[in-house]
Amino acid sequence: MGGRVRRKLPTVAHNSSPSVDVDEEIAEKIRDLFGGHYAVIIMDSDFTTFAEVETACMTLFGYTADEAAALSMRVHTAGEAVAAIMAEQPARAAVRQLRRRNVLARVEPV
């Protein structure tokens, strides 16, 4: 690895906590790009349909039908997925809107 510092970052997974090695330089670039931003994370649930997730993503985040279907499948198979990255207040507002649409979601700092 040429002396680079590596650290573990959590991955998004349902009912588990696997980690991924991330080059510290890459992690720093991510912080530079998205520092102060928040991830809107949609979580899998027994009460939300694919259609509800797809419609919410198209309406709230401007996803195409294909993008929304892919995200819905990722939520279903991985347990959760990042739907958007934005400033804190819009991210919190998006989570409230998702919850009103029967979509389980949370906000986390990037």
Secondary structure, 3 states (H helix, E strand, C coil): CCCCCEEEEECCCCCCCCEEEEEHHHHHHHHHHHCCEEEEEEECCCCCCHHHHHHHHHHHHCCCHHHHHHHHHHHHHHCEEEEEEEEHHHHHHHHHHHHHCCCCEEEEEC
